[in-house]
Amino acid sequence: MTPSSPADVPWDWRPAVPSVLERAASVLRLEGPDTLRVLHGQTSQALALARPGERLATCCIGPTARLRALAQVLVDDQGAWLVVEAGDAAAVHTALDRVLFPADAVRLGPPEAVRSLEVLGPDTSAAAPEDPGSWHSLDDGSGWRLDDGRLLLRDAAGLPVELATLPLLRAGEVERWRIQLGLPAVPGEINEEVNPFELGLAERVRLDKGCYVGQETLAKLATYDGVKQQLRRWFLADPGGTLPAPEPGTVLRADGGERAGSVTSILRLENDTEGWGGWIGLALVRRGALEAPRLRAGEGGAELSLSIPERFVAPPVGAGGQGGPQTRS
């Protein structure tokens, strides 16, 4: 396999003019003095000591640390809003409801659909926002504004003037931005088979926060360098539109034919002014193939060029592992 050059891969995409990226999300309201204790124990972020006005990114996970959803926690003096950015909000609600006891001073509200809006432009930065951040409610009660530039609006709310005059990104453009950054989505990356470290979400996990669901699994993965696969993005040039698509679930194979991972997401790039045509997507690549610049899609299939997504954060490695400290890739 030959390495790919930067000119071979369309990973520096931004909309040509400032545009609105809109995605579906959900919010759940938790209210009461035990709110942060419950969320601290049921998600991956350290929340017990969070202060009103803080925004923290977290993962909703199960007992074996499998990812259920990506979320933001917006803390106030009465409780918190749990913003489900990606994943099944109803399943998150059910999981929280199951662990609440009559003695817990928490009231859990139902999921409410909202729109997540942000402006992308030619100079948009893809760097992940730092935690903790901040947030505030809009004066008219129509939503919330986050310090990372996002606006969360209830479905019935109209767009503010500064967004209403901008074009909306098409669905394919929204997906292209997601894949470029490496943001997980249902069902390819967010499911009952994948944990946060495999998806590059280490910045959402605090291993030193005490007891919480999935703690044992995540601690072992970090201590013993046990993450067996990692998220990568891929590109297949096909300007003529003649190559078959490597569908989600397609097995990736290394030079010797050994299994090296599988495709999780895919998007067709039409020929445009950039000159790109082909396919891009995400894949989970096995540990032994992480340094390979290219992998083959199935037996005798086309070679996919691999790279690390912009938002991917390398898994931590503790005293029992072979690597160094946690760093951003």
Backbone bond lengths (Angstrom), bond angles and torsions (degrees), N, CA, C in turn:
res aa  C-N    CA-C-N  psi(-1)  N-CA   C-N-CA  omega(-1)  CA-C   N-CA-C  phi
1 M - - - 1.455 - - 1.531 109.80 -
2 T 1.318 116.78 139.46 1.464 120.68 -179.45 1.516 110.17 -104.64
3 P 1.325 117.37 142.22 1.463 119.46 -179.93 1.516 111.23 -62.99
4 S 1.335 115.09 150.93 1.464 119.53 176.42 1.523 108.97 -93.33
5 S 1.314 117.26 146.84 1.456 121.76 176.64 1.515 108.73 -94.29
6 P 1.363 117.91 160.25 1.461 119.87 179.42 1.524 113.02 -54.61
7 A 1.330 116.59 -32.42 1.469 119.27 -178.19 1.518 112.72 -70.18
8 D 1.343 116.87 -15.07 1.454 120.20 -177.68 1.522 112.79 -83.34
9 V 1.319 118.63 -12.69 1.454 120.72 -167.77 1.529 111.12 -127.86
10 P 1.352 118.33 130.49 1.478 121.44 -174.55 1.524 112.95 -88.49
11 W 1.332 117.57 59.37 1.467 119.87 -173.89 1.514 113.89 -104.33
12 D 1.296 118.98 15.65 1.465 120.65 177.71 1.528 109.29 -116.46
13 W 1.333 116.25 40.22 1.459 120.56 -174.75 1.519 111.81 -81.98
14 R 1.326 116.14 136.68 1.459 124.67 169.20 1.525 107.03 -143.48
15 P 1.326 118.73 150.62 1.473 118.81 174.44 1.522 110.30 -62.66
16 A 1.314 116.55 146.96 1.463 121.35 -175.66 1.518 112.39 -68.49
17 V 1.331 117.35 -28.22 1.474 121.86 178.09 1.528 107.64 -131.18
18 P 1.329 118.53 154.94 1.469 120.02 177.28 1.525 111.25 -52.84
19 S 1.330 115.70 128.69 1.462 121.89 -175.12 1.528 109.31 -140.43
20 V 1.332 115.91 160.30 1.462 121.36 -178.30 1.525 109.80 -96.49
21 L 1.314 115.88 123.76 1.456 122.40 173.34 1.522 107.12 -96.07
22 E 1.319 116.64 119.87 1.470 121.63 -178.88 1.525 109.89 -117.75
23 R 1.339 115.32 130.10 1.458 121.40 177.57 1.523 109.43 -133.56
24 A 1.320 116.11 152.11 1.461 121.30 176.52 1.525 109.39 -79.12
25 A 1.331 115.35 141.60 1.460 121.68 176.19 1.528 107.47 -146.73
26 S 1.331 115.97 -179.75 1.465 121.45 177.84 1.518 108.90 -142.79
27 V 1.321 116.48 153.48 1.459 120.57 173.64 1.528 109.27 -125.24
28 L 1.324 115.83 144.20 1.450 123.23 173.11 1.527 107.35 -122.24
29 R 1.308 116.82 135.30 1.457 120.93 178.92 1.533 110.00 -97.64
30 L 1.330 116.13 125.17 1.449 122.48 171.58 1.520 107.17 -116.55
31 E 1.321 116.48 127.52 1.460 120.23 -175.03 1.519 109.79 -135.05
32 G 1.323 115.12 137.55 1.454 121.00 179.02 1.509 111.12 132.62
33 P 1.345 117.50 163.07 1.467 121.27 -174.10 1.520 114.78 -65.13
34 D 1.339 118.51 -19.34 1.470 120.68 -179.92 1.528 113.42 -96.15
35 T 1.319 117.19 7.90 1.466 120.57 -175.10 1.522 112.50 -56.32
36 L 1.325 117.49 -52.17 1.464 120.01 -175.94 1.525 111.71 -68.55
37 R 1.322 117.15 -33.30 1.471 119.02 176.73 1.524 110.60 -62.73
38 V 1.327 116.83 -43.08 1.470 120.51 -179.65 1.523 110.49 -66.27
39 L 1.329 117.87 -47.73 1.463 120.10 -179.43 1.527 111.47 -65.73
40 H 1.324 116.72 -35.16 1.469 121.29 176.49 1.529 110.23 -59.13
41 G 1.325 116.51 -40.68 1.457 120.76 -177.26 1.513 114.96 -81.72
42 Q 1.344 117.65 -16.49 1.459 120.63 -174.70 1.526 114.10 -112.29
43 T 1.332 117.33 0.82 1.457 120.81 176.80 1.522 109.43 -133.91
44 S 1.315 116.96 176.68 1.469 121.57 -170.93 1.517 114.73 -88.99
45 Q 1.321 118.24 -10.66 1.462 122.16 -175.34 1.530 111.00 -93.88
46 A 1.329 116.82 152.86 1.464 121.88 174.52 1.524 108.58 -79.51
47 L 1.330 116.89 111.35 1.458 121.74 -172.90 1.519 113.64 -122.37
48 A 1.331 117.66 -11.90 1.464 120.58 -172.21 1.521 112.64 -58.05
49 L 1.320 117.97 -33.71 1.465 122.01 -176.44 1.530 112.84 -107.55
50 A 1.340 116.66 13.51 1.462 119.67 179.58 1.528 110.57 -64.25
51 R 1.323 116.25 149.71 1.454 121.84 -174.93 1.525 111.15 -109.96
52 P 1.317 116.96 153.13 1.469 119.91 176.21 1.534 111.08 -53.27
53 G 1.316 115.07 136.19 1.455 121.09 -178.52 1.506 113.97 93.83
54 E 1.339 117.80 -8.70 1.462 120.40 179.18 1.524 111.24 -87.00
55 R 1.325 115.02 148.63 1.468 123.81 174.07 1.517 107.92 -121.33
56 L 1.346 116.61 126.99 1.459 120.70 -179.96 1.522 109.97 -131.10
57 A 1.339 115.49 135.87 1.463 121.65 177.56 1.516 109.18 -84.17
58 T 1.335 116.85 139.94 1.458 120.87 -177.93 1.522 110.19 -148.19
59 C 1.325 115.64 174.33 1.466 123.23 174.17 1.518 108.68 -120.59
60 C 1.309 117.17 133.82 1.461 121.75 169.98 1.524 106.56 -88.20
61 I 1.324 116.11 118.59 1.461 121.24 -173.70 1.526 110.64 -129.42
62 G 1.343 114.94 163.33 1.447 120.93 177.21 1.516 111.87 -96.92
63 P 1.343 118.12 -175.95 1.458 122.43 -176.64 1.524 113.94 -59.67
64 T 1.335 117.95 -27.27 1.464 120.76 177.90 1.523 111.46 -102.21
65 A 1.333 116.46 19.95 1.478 124.22 175.41 1.514 113.68 68.91
66 R 1.324 118.34 18.28 1.457 120.10 174.62 1.523 109.46 -74.58
67 L 1.318 115.83 141.51 1.460 120.99 -172.86 1.522 111.79 -78.00
68 R 1.341 115.60 128.24 1.458 121.62 175.24 1.526 111.66 -101.79
69 A 1.336 115.79 -36.65 1.465 118.82 -177.05 1.517 109.83 -167.06
70 L 1.328 115.06 154.90 1.460 122.02 166.19 1.520 107.24 -93.65
71 A 1.335 116.61 140.00 1.457 119.06 -175.73 1.518 111.42 -147.04
72 Q 1.327 114.97 160.03 1.450 124.00 169.21 1.527 107.11 -118.45
73 V 1.326 116.65 140.95 1.459 121.88 176.63 1.528 108.00 -109.66
74 L 1.325 115.93 119.30 1.462 122.65 179.20 1.520 107.35 -105.54
75 V 1.324 116.94 107.57 1.458 122.52 -171.84 1.521 110.67 -90.03
76 D 1.339 116.87 135.77 1.459 121.06 170.98 1.526 109.24 -132.52
77 D 1.313 117.91 -175.74 1.461 120.25 -173.55 1.520 113.54 -80.36
78 Q 1.338 117.98 -2.36 1.459 122.09 177.21 1.526 113.11 -111.72
79 G 1.321 117.42 -12.92 1.464 121.66 -176.48 1.510 110.42 161.78
80 A 1.326 117.11 -128.36 1.463 120.14 -179.29 1.519 110.13 -163.72
81 W 1.329 114.12 154.13 1.462 122.05 167.61 1.526 107.46 -98.26
82 L 1.325 116.88 128.84 1.463 121.99 174.61 1.522 107.08 -101.45
83 V 1.332 115.62 109.53 1.471 121.33 -178.03 1.522 108.37 -94.27
84 V 1.322 117.56 112.71 1.464 122.27 177.33 1.520 107.46 -85.73
85 E 1.341 116.21 104.71 1.462 121.83 -177.01 1.519 112.34 -78.75
86 A 1.318 116.38 -36.07 1.471 122.20 -179.85 1.520 107.50 -153.54
87 G 1.317 116.45 134.36 1.449 120.56 -177.71 1.521 110.82 125.07
88 D 1.323 116.04 -175.52 1.458 123.03 -175.55 1.525 109.47 -95.12
89 A 1.336 116.69 102.75 1.461 120.59 -177.79 1.526 111.82 -64.06
90 A 1.333 117.14 -34.41 1.467 119.98 178.59 1.526 110.75 -64.35
91 A 1.342 117.02 -39.98 1.462 120.51 178.22 1.528 111.11 -67.00
92 V 1.339 116.75 -37.09 1.467 120.55 176.46 1.523 109.70 -63.42
93 H 1.326 116.77 -44.12 1.466 121.17 178.35 1.522 110.68 -59.96
94 T 1.337 116.98 -45.68 1.467 120.69 -179.97 1.522 111.24 -61.40
95 A 1.337 116.67 -43.36 1.463 120.35 -179.32 1.528 111.16 -63.34
96 L 1.339 117.69 -41.20 1.466 120.34 178.07 1.520 111.11 -67.42
97 D 1.315 116.21 -41.70 1.464 120.46 -178.46 1.527 111.29 -61.74
98 R 1.329 116.75 -34.31 1.463 120.88 -178.44 1.524 113.31 -68.62
99 V 1.336 116.85 -27.44 1.463 119.11 -176.62 1.531 112.43 -97.11
100 L 1.326 117.41 -3.31 1.460 120.24 178.66 1.528 109.93 -84.49
101 F 1.321 115.56 128.29 1.460 122.15 178.50 1.526 109.26 -106.42
102 P 1.343 117.03 161.11 1.463 118.99 178.66 1.527 113.79 -55.56
103 A 1.327 116.86 -28.79 1.467 120.01 -179.28 1.528 112.81 -77.01
104 D 1.336 118.05 -15.43 1.463 120.94 179.31 1.526 109.79 -74.51
105 A 1.307 115.26 126.61 1.463 120.24 179.95 1.527 109.31 -86.85
106 V 1.333 114.45 68.46 1.463 121.46 -179.19 1.528 109.06 -141.02
107 R 1.313 116.54 132.69 1.462 121.97 171.13 1.518 107.83 -108.66
108 L 1.321 115.94 123.65 1.462 122.25 -176.41 1.522 109.54 -105.58
109 G 1.325 115.62 120.91 1.453 120.27 178.59 1.522 112.25 -90.54
110 P 1.324 117.95 165.71 1.467 121.82 -179.62 1.530 111.05 -75.17
111 P 1.330 117.05 161.20 1.469 119.43 175.64 1.525 111.50 -64.00
112 E 1.326 115.81 140.76 1.457 122.03 176.70 1.525 108.63 -125.08
113 A 1.319 116.60 127.68 1.465 120.95 -179.35 1.521 110.58 -70.15
114 V 1.339 115.86 135.84 1.464 121.81 175.48 1.522 108.16 -137.20
115 R 1.333 114.98 169.19 1.466 121.22 174.93 1.523 108.96 -110.73
116 S 1.321 115.81 130.80 1.460 121.23 174.42 1.522 107.85 -97.05
117 L 1.347 116.29 122.67 1.459 121.65 -174.65 1.520 109.92 -125.38
118 E 1.312 116.29 137.55 1.465 121.03 173.46 1.523 108.68 -150.50
119 V 1.316 115.61 158.56 1.457 121.14 -178.69 1.522 108.95 -100.85
120 L 1.345 115.78 126.26 1.459 122.23 173.09 1.519 108.77 -111.15
121 G 1.313 115.24 144.10 1.454 119.68 178.25 1.506 111.70 -149.09
122 P 1.312 118.12 -175.98 1.468 121.30 -177.30 1.520 113.59 -58.61
123 D 1.323 117.88 -27.23 1.467 121.34 -176.86 1.517 112.58 -109.09
124 T 1.325 117.88 17.06 1.459 121.00 -177.85 1.519 111.28 -62.87
125 S 1.318 116.62 132.91 1.460 121.60 176.08 1.514 109.72 -85.67
126 A 1.336 116.18 141.49 1.459 120.70 178.89 1.520 112.02 -101.12
127 A 1.326 118.03 5.06 1.463 120.74 -178.30 1.521 110.28 -64.37
128 A 1.331 116.51 139.21 1.454 121.04 178.91 1.525 109.82 -68.69
129 P 1.336 117.99 138.74 1.466 120.27 178.39 1.524 111.30 -66.92
130 E 1.312 115.84 151.19 1.454 120.66 -179.09 1.525 110.54 -81.82
131 D 1.349 115.56 150.87 1.458 122.27 172.50 1.522 109.03 -108.18
132 P 1.348 119.62 144.91 1.463 122.91 -7.49 1.526 111.67 -79.52
133 G 1.330 114.89 148.95 1.443 120.67 173.22 1.522 109.41 -104.42
134 S 1.325 115.85 -156.57 1.457 119.81 -179.22 1.525 109.68 -139.56
135 W 1.317 115.55 171.61 1.458 121.57 -178.68 1.529 108.05 -161.69
136 H 1.335 115.65 165.80 1.457 119.53 169.52 1.526 109.25 -154.12
137 S 1.322 115.68 153.38 1.462 121.50 177.14 1.522 109.59 -77.06
138 L 1.324 116.39 145.87 1.459 120.69 174.06 1.532 109.62 -71.91
139 D 1.309 116.40 144.96 1.460 121.12 -173.20 1.522 113.18 -59.34
140 D 1.341 117.06 -32.59 1.466 119.61 -177.14 1.527 113.18 -88.45
141 G 1.347 117.91 4.84 1.459 121.22 178.06 1.518 114.62 76.86
142 S 1.334 117.37 10.23 1.467 120.42 -175.35 1.526 113.67 -83.70
143 G 1.348 117.26 -8.01 1.454 117.87 -179.31 1.514 112.63 167.73
144 W 1.331 114.77 -153.84 1.451 122.08 -173.06 1.531 108.93 -141.27
145 R 1.328 116.56 144.82 1.459 121.70 175.75 1.526 108.10 -113.21
146 L 1.346 116.85 127.55 1.451 122.37 -179.41 1.517 110.11 -101.11
147 D 1.328 116.17 151.78 1.460 119.91 -176.53 1.520 113.07 -71.04
148 D 1.342 118.36 -12.61 1.465 120.55 178.01 1.526 112.36 -85.57
149 G 1.337 116.80 8.63 1.457 121.16 175.54 1.514 114.81 99.39
150 R 1.325 117.68 -6.65 1.456 120.30 -178.97 1.522 111.79 -85.19
151 L 1.318 114.80 149.96 1.449 123.24 175.06 1.526 107.10 -121.41
152 L 1.332 116.95 127.56 1.458 121.86 176.27 1.517 107.80 -105.88
153 L 1.329 116.82 120.22 1.460 121.27 -177.37 1.516 110.28 -120.50
154 R 1.324 115.29 137.54 1.460 119.91 171.73 1.531 108.47 -63.14
155 D 1.330 115.70 152.50 1.461 119.86 -171.29 1.529 113.53 -58.81
156 A 1.321 117.67 -32.33 1.461 120.24 -176.84 1.526 112.82 -81.34
157 A 1.336 117.79 -9.52 1.463 120.93 -175.46 1.526 110.77 -79.68
158 G 1.316 115.64 143.63 1.452 120.77 175.70 1.516 111.30 -84.24
159 L 1.323 115.75 162.51 1.457 120.22 179.79 1.525 110.59 -72.13
160 P 1.331 117.40 140.97 1.467 119.11 173.59 1.522 110.05 -65.93
161 V 1.326 115.77 161.57 1.461 121.41 -174.61 1.524 111.64 -57.61
162 E 1.341 117.11 -40.50 1.471 118.97 -175.75 1.524 113.02 -66.80
163 L 1.341 117.90 -18.68 1.468 121.04 177.06 1.524 112.21 -101.29
164 A 1.314 116.38 -30.50 1.470 120.02 -174.59 1.523 112.62 -63.05
165 T 1.326 117.96 -23.81 1.459 121.13 -178.28 1.532 112.93 -89.64
166 L 1.344 117.22 -4.08 1.465 120.73 -178.19 1.518 111.25 -98.68
167 P 1.338 117.85 150.90 1.468 119.69 177.06 1.526 111.08 -71.26
168 L 1.338 115.76 151.09 1.460 121.96 174.52 1.521 109.55 -88.20
169 L 1.321 116.69 137.72 1.459 119.68 173.59 1.522 109.94 -66.99
170 R 1.319 116.76 142.57 1.451 121.28 175.26 1.531 109.98 -70.70
171 A 1.330 116.18 161.35 1.465 121.05 -177.04 1.528 111.38 -57.05
172 G 1.338 116.81 -40.41 1.458 119.92 179.96 1.517 112.17 -65.95
173 E 1.332 116.95 -33.29 1.461 120.48 178.35 1.527 111.15 -71.20
174 V 1.329 115.99 -38.24 1.463 119.97 176.24 1.526 110.46 -61.71
175 E 1.316 115.84 -43.37 1.463 120.06 179.42 1.524 111.36 -68.23
176 R 1.317 117.19 -35.96 1.463 120.11 177.80 1.525 110.90 -62.08
177 W 1.328 116.62 -43.37 1.470 120.81 178.23 1.532 110.41 -63.52
178 R 1.330 117.49 -41.95 1.466 121.09 178.78 1.516 111.45 -59.99
179 I 1.332 116.78 -46.18 1.458 120.84 -178.64 1.521 110.57 -67.36
180 Q 1.324 117.13 -41.28 1.465 120.56 179.66 1.527 110.97 -58.65
181 L 1.336 116.38 -42.28 1.456 120.32 179.76 1.527 112.56 -78.41
182 G 1.330 117.02 -24.77 1.460 120.51 -176.31 1.510 112.70 82.61
183 L 1.335 117.64 37.53 1.458 121.33 178.48 1.523 109.48 -85.00
184 P 1.335 118.39 123.63 1.471 120.81 -177.28 1.520 112.09 -66.13
185 A 1.338 115.55 151.91 1.458 121.90 177.30 1.522 108.87 -143.91
186 V 1.329 114.97 162.66 1.463 122.48 173.76 1.522 108.52 -82.39
187 P 1.334 119.65 140.64 1.455 127.54 -1.71 1.529 113.97 -99.22
188 G 1.340 116.62 -5.98 1.459 119.00 -170.23 1.505 114.22 -63.58
189 E 1.349 116.31 -44.80 1.467 119.82 -175.87 1.528 113.08 -108.67
190 I 1.316 117.98 -30.31 1.470 120.98 178.08 1.514 108.37 -100.09
191 N 1.313 115.69 106.56 1.465 121.82 -178.78 1.524 108.96 -162.45
192 E 1.296 116.49 -175.91 1.465 121.74 -176.08 1.520 112.98 -83.13
193 E 1.325 117.73 12.64 1.465 121.03 -178.86 1.525 113.30 -114.25
194 V 1.335 118.72 -8.36 1.470 121.33 -168.52 1.531 109.74 -125.37
195 N 1.345 115.97 141.68 1.463 119.83 178.91 1.539 110.46 -108.88
196 P 1.340 118.33 165.47 1.468 120.95 -175.29 1.521 115.09 -59.47
197 F 1.330 118.42 -36.44 1.466 120.11 -178.59 1.522 111.46 -65.04
198 E 1.335 117.49 -34.61 1.460 120.56 178.97 1.523 111.60 -66.34
199 L 1.325 116.58 -27.06 1.461 121.46 -176.05 1.521 113.13 -96.87
200 G 1.333 117.36 8.02 1.466 119.77 177.90 1.506 113.91 75.76
201 L 1.335 117.32 30.64 1.463 122.17 -175.78 1.522 112.25 -107.14
202 A 1.326 117.14 29.01 1.466 120.51 -175.25 1.521 112.59 -60.76
203 E 1.335 117.88 -27.95 1.465 119.19 -178.60 1.524 111.95 -70.77
204 R 1.330 117.81 -13.04 1.464 121.91 177.51 1.530 112.28 -93.48
205 V 1.313 117.83 -0.14 1.466 122.23 -175.30 1.524 109.80 -115.13
206 R 1.333 116.73 128.65 1.453 121.98 173.38 1.528 108.46 -112.68
207 L 1.324 115.45 114.05 1.463 120.14 -176.97 1.528 112.53 -83.44
208 D 1.324 118.16 -11.35 1.461 121.66 -174.48 1.529 112.76 -106.39
209 K 1.324 117.43 19.50 1.466 118.98 -171.46 1.518 114.14 -95.72
210 G 1.334 118.60 2.87 1.457 119.81 -179.14 1.514 111.74 97.36
211 C 1.309 116.20 -161.04 1.464 121.35 -172.19 1.531 111.62 -74.80
212 Y 1.332 115.94 133.26 1.459 121.76 175.31 1.519 108.61 -160.05
213 V 1.316 116.81 163.55 1.453 121.56 -178.50 1.531 109.86 -62.00
214 G 1.339 116.60 133.98 1.459 121.15 179.80 1.512 114.67 80.35
215 Q 1.337 118.09 1.11 1.464 121.79 -175.31 1.517 112.51 -58.33
216 E 1.316 116.90 -46.71 1.464 120.14 -175.22 1.525 111.35 -60.14
217 T 1.330 116.00 -44.15 1.464 120.00 -179.39 1.523 111.37 -63.81
218 L 1.322 117.47 -48.46 1.463 120.47 -178.14 1.527 111.29 -65.17
219 A 1.316 117.43 -38.84 1.464 120.25 179.14 1.523 111.18 -63.77
220 K 1.321 117.01 -41.24 1.470 120.21 178.46 1.529 111.04 -65.54
221 L 1.321 116.60 -41.61 1.467 119.77 179.45 1.521 110.87 -59.68
222 A 1.340 116.23 -40.55 1.456 119.94 -179.63 1.520 111.90 -74.20
223 T 1.325 117.18 -45.74 1.462 121.39 -174.95 1.518 111.98 -64.72
224 Y 1.320 116.37 -39.94 1.467 120.28 -174.12 1.519 113.10 -107.70
225 D 1.342 117.28 18.35 1.465 121.12 177.15 1.528 110.07 51.30
226 G 1.344 115.26 51.33 1.456 120.29 -168.97 1.509 116.47 -100.23
227 V 1.333 118.06 10.59 1.466 119.85 179.78 1.526 108.64 -74.52
228 K 1.326 116.65 116.37 1.464 121.25 -170.33 1.528 114.26 -92.43
229 Q 1.324 117.64 -10.58 1.463 120.47 179.01 1.527 108.26 -153.34
230 Q 1.333 115.57 158.16 1.458 120.31 179.60 1.521 109.98 -140.82
231 L 1.337 114.30 155.83 1.460 120.48 -179.45 1.524 110.70 -76.36
232 R 1.309 116.20 134.96 1.454 123.07 173.69 1.533 108.55 -135.43
233 R 1.327 115.85 155.93 1.455 120.23 173.32 1.533 107.61 -102.99
234 W 1.319 116.23 155.35 1.460 120.00 -177.25 1.530 110.01 -137.84
235 F 1.345 114.29 158.53 1.457 122.12 179.07 1.516 109.20 -139.05
236 L 1.338 115.91 136.08 1.456 122.74 175.13 1.526 108.05 -126.68
237 A 1.343 116.71 110.98 1.465 120.64 178.91 1.524 109.83 -70.66
238 D 1.337 116.22 131.18 1.465 121.40 179.89 1.528 108.83 -155.95
239 P 1.344 117.46 64.17 1.467 119.91 -175.68 1.518 113.33 -61.37
240 G 1.317 117.41 -26.43 1.454 119.63 -179.50 1.515 113.98 -86.37
241 G 1.323 117.55 -8.40 1.461 120.85 179.37 1.505 113.49 67.69
242 T 1.340 117.59 34.01 1.468 120.32 -176.16 1.527 113.49 -108.25
243 L 1.329 117.35 -12.31 1.463 119.36 -176.42 1.524 111.11 -85.88
244 P 1.352 117.63 143.71 1.464 119.43 176.16 1.525 111.12 -70.15
245 A 1.312 116.34 145.98 1.460 121.10 -179.22 1.524 110.76 -75.05
246 P 1.329 118.30 135.44 1.462 120.60 172.91 1.527 109.80 -78.17
247 E 1.299 117.45 91.15 1.459 121.84 -172.59 1.527 112.16 -61.82
248 P 1.357 117.29 155.46 1.459 119.47 174.33 1.523 111.53 -52.55
249 G 1.315 116.22 134.40 1.457 121.78 -175.22 1.514 113.23 98.27
250 T 1.348 117.27 -13.61 1.462 120.15 178.08 1.522 110.21 -59.38
251 V 1.314 116.40 130.95 1.461 121.59 179.78 1.524 109.50 -76.01
252 L 1.331 116.50 134.10 1.461 121.92 174.33 1.518 109.03 -95.15
253 R 1.349 115.63 140.97 1.461 119.65 -177.42 1.526 110.13 -129.15
254 A 1.334 114.23 143.98 1.456 121.94 178.50 1.523 109.93 -83.11
255 D 1.344 116.37 -178.67 1.471 121.69 -177.30 1.517 112.82 -53.72
256 G 1.331 116.31 -40.89 1.461 119.77 -176.87 1.502 114.35 -81.98
257 G 1.344 117.91 1.28 1.452 121.73 179.24 1.515 114.03 92.70
258 E 1.350 117.24 -5.54 1.452 119.15 -178.76 1.528 110.81 -72.04
259 R 1.315 114.81 149.79 1.461 120.81 -179.95 1.516 109.41 -64.77
260 A 1.363 117.07 132.31 1.460 120.70 -174.72 1.523 112.81 -127.20
261 G 1.315 118.44 0.41 1.456 120.49 179.73 1.516 111.18 150.80
262 S 1.329 116.59 -164.18 1.460 120.89 179.13 1.525 110.86 -154.09
263 V 1.320 115.81 150.52 1.458 123.03 178.62 1.524 109.22 -74.35
264 T 1.339 116.99 137.16 1.460 121.08 178.87 1.523 113.34 -115.33
265 S 1.335 118.48 -29.67 1.469 122.29 179.67 1.521 109.09 -143.09
266 I 1.342 115.40 154.41 1.464 120.26 -178.63 1.519 110.03 -150.09
267 L 1.349 116.12 145.34 1.460 122.39 176.65 1.516 109.31 -146.19
268 R 1.319 116.35 134.51 1.456 122.19 176.10 1.520 109.91 -81.78
269 L 1.341 116.93 128.82 1.458 122.51 172.46 1.521 108.15 -100.27
270 E 1.308 115.57 118.45 1.458 119.53 177.01 1.522 109.10 -80.44
271 N 1.338 116.97 152.40 1.460 120.57 175.08 1.531 109.20 -59.56
272 D 1.329 116.71 130.05 1.457 120.80 -178.83 1.516 109.81 -140.77
273 T 1.310 115.91 -165.24 1.462 119.63 -176.80 1.519 112.12 -65.41
274 E 1.333 117.76 -20.16 1.453 120.63 176.85 1.529 111.67 -77.22
275 G 1.324 115.56 -15.87 1.453 119.40 -179.11 1.515 114.15 87.26
276 W 1.354 117.35 7.93 1.455 119.33 -178.63 1.520 110.62 -87.12
277 G 1.288 115.31 145.26 1.446 123.43 169.99 1.507 106.95 -154.28
278 G 1.330 116.53 135.88 1.456 119.08 -178.40 1.509 111.29 147.28
279 W 1.327 114.82 -149.04 1.449 121.21 -176.46 1.521 109.96 -131.04
280 I 1.340 116.46 144.53 1.446 121.31 169.06 1.520 107.98 -128.77
281 G 1.321 116.20 165.22 1.454 118.73 178.52 1.514 111.41 179.46
282 L 1.317 114.72 -171.47 1.458 123.26 176.73 1.515 108.91 -119.65
283 A 1.328 115.49 155.94 1.461 121.31 179.04 1.518 108.96 -150.37
284 L 1.305 116.07 151.82 1.459 121.83 169.77 1.516 107.50 -97.57
285 V 1.341 115.72 118.09 1.461 122.26 -173.55 1.522 109.56 -109.32
286 R 1.315 115.49 133.10 1.459 120.52 -179.05 1.519 111.67 -66.80
287 R 1.304 114.39 153.27 1.453 122.47 -173.61 1.528 113.48 -52.04
288 G 1.308 117.06 -42.60 1.457 121.05 -176.55 1.514 113.96 -69.11
289 A 1.331 117.50 -13.56 1.463 121.05 -177.62 1.521 112.76 -113.14
290 L 1.330 118.42 10.14 1.464 120.82 -174.74 1.524 113.65 -64.62
291 E 1.316 117.43 -26.04 1.459 120.24 -179.43 1.523 112.82 -90.18
292 A 1.323 117.18 -5.11 1.470 120.04 -179.19 1.527 110.30 -71.11
293 P 1.335 118.63 127.59 1.466 120.08 177.93 1.522 113.04 -73.29
294 R 1.337 115.92 -21.96 1.457 120.13 179.81 1.518 109.98 -142.60
295 L 1.338 115.88 147.58 1.447 122.83 172.68 1.525 108.16 -135.37
296 R 1.334 115.18 153.83 1.462 120.05 -176.97 1.525 110.45 -93.45
297 A 1.335 116.41 137.32 1.457 122.16 179.05 1.519 109.81 -84.02
298 G 1.326 116.71 95.73 1.457 121.39 178.98 1.513 113.06 78.61
299 E 1.312 116.18 -178.89 1.453 122.36 179.26 1.524 110.15 -69.16
300 G 1.327 116.52 115.21 1.452 120.47 178.17 1.515 115.07 70.40
301 G 1.337 117.98 14.90 1.454 121.08 -178.58 1.520 112.66 -83.39
302 A 1.314 115.50 -177.15 1.461 121.46 -179.07 1.520 110.87 -71.00
303 E 1.339 115.80 155.92 1.460 121.29 177.54 1.527 110.13 -87.73
304 L 1.327 115.60 130.34 1.454 122.20 178.29 1.526 109.12 -100.69
305 S 1.336 117.51 132.35 1.458 122.23 175.74 1.524 109.24 -81.70
306 L 1.330 117.26 129.30 1.461 122.41 -175.06 1.520 111.84 -107.26
307 S 1.336 116.12 150.27 1.461 121.85 173.20 1.521 108.90 -156.28
308 I 1.341 115.57 166.29 1.459 121.40 179.72 1.523 108.91 -85.90
309 P 1.335 119.01 128.97 1.470 120.83 178.86 1.528 112.11 -62.01
310 E 1.329 115.66 154.33 1.463 121.50 -174.54 1.523 113.28 -61.18
311 R 1.330 118.24 -34.29 1.458 120.83 -176.07 1.528 113.12 -96.28
312 F 1.322 117.95 2.20 1.466 120.09 -175.93 1.524 110.74 -69.05
313 V 1.333 116.60 130.77 1.462 123.06 175.35 1.525 107.72 -114.59
314 A 1.334 116.64 125.20 1.458 121.66 -175.57 1.522 111.33 -60.89
315 P 1.342 117.28 145.50 1.472 120.29 177.60 1.516 111.14 -62.49
316 P 1.337 117.20 148.76 1.464 120.02 176.11 1.520 110.27 -73.52
317 V 1.331 115.95 153.83 1.462 121.49 176.72 1.519 107.77 -130.10
318 G 1.339 117.07 120.17 1.453 121.84 -176.53 1.511 113.56 -91.75
319 A 1.326 114.97 -163.82 1.466 121.57 -173.62 1.517 112.88 -63.15
320 G 1.324 117.32 -26.10 1.463 118.81 -178.07 1.503 114.10 -87.55
321 G 1.349 117.39 -3.89 1.458 120.57 -177.75 1.510 112.37 -95.70
322 Q 1.336 114.46 -173.25 1.458 120.70 -176.53 1.523 112.72 -107.46
323 G 1.325 117.50 -8.36 1.458 119.95 -174.69 1.509 112.30 -101.44
324 G 1.337 114.90 -170.43 1.449 121.90 -179.04 1.499 111.89 -95.77
325 P 1.332 117.55 -164.70 1.443 121.92 -178.88 1.508 111.93 -71.35
326 Q 1.330 115.02 166.10 1.458 121.36 179.83 1.513 111.11 -63.37
327 T 1.335 116.49 131.25 1.464 121.75 177.63 1.500 109.28 -139.19
328 R 1.332 115.64 160.39 1.470 120.21 174.51 1.523 108.97 -83.52
329 S 1.329 115.75 131.34 1.465 119.46 179.39 1.504 109.65 -80.87
